[in-house]
Structure formats: structure tokens, C-alpha cells
């Protein structure tokens, strides 16, 4: 179902599952967001799913 969103109205944000292996033995969490009007999508890897990672991902997406 198609939905119409005005510019600046919506930002859809979530962490993707499952985690991804990185160069060390740790796993990376993938942060993804999409702007509602343009469907511009941003993704980045974070070390955990903390509030700091959540807010950092949003800040990075809005400054790119």
C-alpha cells in the first residue's frame, strides 16, 4: 500500500537483524533509517545497540 509523506514529516529508524561479523571476533549491528518523502536510505555499522549508537546513527544520517 502506497503512503504519501511530506518532506520532513517522517524518519523511519531501526536496527537490522541479524548482526554481521566484522574483522575481529565481535559482531556489528547495522543501523538503518529512511526518510519518508524521498525514501533516501542510510545505513552504518555500530558496535552495540545502545542509546548512544541510536542517536549517533540518526545524527550521521542527517548530516550526510
C-alpha positions in Angstrom: 0.0 0.0 0.0 1.5 3.3 -1.1 1.7 6.1 1.6 2.3 9.7 1.0 4.7 11.6 3.4 5.5 15.3 3.2 9.2 16.4 3.3 10.5 16.4 6.9 7.4 14.7 8.3 8.8 11.1 8.9 12.0 9.4 9.5 11.9 5.6 9.8 14.6 4.2 12.1 15.6 0.7 13.2 18.4 -1.8 13.8 18.6 -4.6 11.2 18.9 -8.3 12.3 20.9 -10.5 12.3 24.3 -8.9 13.2 27.2 -9.1 10.8 30.7 -10.4 11.5 33.5 -7.8 11.3 37.2 -8.1 11.1 37.6 -9.1 14.7 35.6 -11.7 16.6 32.9 -9.2 17.5 29.7 -8.7 15.7 28.5 -5.4 14.2 24.9 -4.1 14.5 23.5 -2.4 11.4 21.6 0.8 12.0 19.2 1.8 9.1 17.0 4.8 8.6 14.9 6.0 5.7 13.3 9.4 5.0 9.6 9.1 4.4 9.2 11.6 1.5 12.3 10.8 -0.6 13.0 7.2 0.6 16.6 8.2 1.0 18.2 5.4 3.0 21.2 5.5 5.3 23.0 2.6 7.0 26.0 2.3 9.2 27.6 -0.4 11.4 27.6 0.1 15.2 29.4 -1.9 17.9 26.2 -2.3 20.0 22.5 -1.2 20.2 22.9 1.5 22.8 21.2 4.9 23.0 24.5 6.5 22.0 24.6 4.3 18.9 21.0 5.1 18.1 21.4 8.8 18.4 24.8 8.8 16.7 23.2 6.9 13.7 20.4 9.5 13.4 22.9 12.4 13.6 25.2 10.8 11.0 22.2 10.2 8.6 21.0 13.8 8.9 24.5 15.3 8.2 25.4 13.2 5.2 
